[in-house]
């Protein structure tokens, strides 16, 4: 999404999840599964994972993979990220 498309909309950033228990669980799972990447990738992945979980889009690892496919990361092969999201959402891995 382009920044201009956010005009007049509410935007939540990673800092907006600072006191959120679901986001806390995601952050912990990312650390536990070794899914923590650079300072660009991790916040975006956590934001997308939070969105997927809030909208019930984590039924299985396939839906998690589809849900994060727009978040490009040069740091990883995504498996640890998918595993971390699945652990928190309860999706079978």
C-alpha positions in Angstrom: 0.0 0.0 0.0 1.3 3.4 -0.8 1.4 6.0 2.0 -0.9 8.3 0.1 -3.6 5.6 0.2 -3.5 5.8 4.0 -4.7 9.4 4.0 -7.7 9.7 6.3 -7.4 6.1 7.6 -6.3 4.8 11.0 -2.9 3.2 10.8 -1.5 0.9 13.4 2.3 0.5 13.6 4.3 -2.0 15.5 4.5 0.5 18.4 0.7 0.4 18.5 0.8 -3.2 19.6 3.2 -2.5 22.5 0.6 -3.4 25.2 -1.3 -6.1 23.3 -1.3 -9.6 24.8 -1.7 -11.3 21.4 1.2 -9.3 20.0 3.2 -10.2 23.1 2.6 -13.9 22.3 3.6 -13.4 18.7 6.8 -11.6 19.7 7.6 -14.4 22.2 6.9 -17.1 19.5 9.1 -15.3 17.0 12.0 -15.4 19.5 11.3 -19.0 20.5 11.2 -20.2 16.9 14.2 -18.3 15.7 12.0 -16.2 13.4 13.4 -12.8 14.4 15.0 -11.2 11.4 16.2 -7.7 10.6 14.5 -4.5 11.9 12.5 -4.2 8.7 11.2 -7.7 8.2 10.2 -8.6 11.8 7.8 -5.7 12.5 6.1 -6.2 9.1 5.7 -9.9 9.7 4.3 -9.4 13.2 1.9 -6.8 12.0 0.7 -9.1 9.2 0.4 -12.1 11.6 -1.6 -9.9 14.0 -3.9 -9.0 11.2 -4.3 -12.6 10.1 -5.0 -13.8 13.6 -7.6 -11.0 14.3 -9.4 -11.9 11.1 -9.4 -15.7 11.6 -7.1 -16.3 8.6 -4.7 -18.8 10.3 -6.6 -22.1 9.9 -3.5 -24.0 8.7 0.0 -23.3 7.5 -1.1 -22.9 3.9 -3.4 -20.0 4.9 -0.6 -18.5 6.9 1.8 -18.7 4.0 -0.8 -17.1 1.7 -1.4 -14.4 4.3 2.2 -13.4 4.6 3.1 -13.7 0.9 3.0 -9.9 0.4 5.7 -9.4 3.0 9.0 -9.9 1.2 12.0 -10.9 3.3 15.5 -11.4 2.1 16.6 -12.7 5.6 14.8 -16.0 5.7 13.1 -18.9 4.0 9.9 -18.1 6.0 9.5 -21.5 7.7 10.4 -20.3 11.1 8.0 -17.3 10.7 5.2 -19.6 9.7 5.9 -22.0 12.6 5.9 -19.1 15.0 2.5 -17.8 13.7 1.1 -21.3 13.7 2.2 -21.8 17.4 0.3 -18.7 18.5 -2.8 -19.1 16.3 -3.2 -22.8 17.1 -2.9 -23.8 13.4 -1.7 -27.3 12.8 1.9 -27.2 11.4 
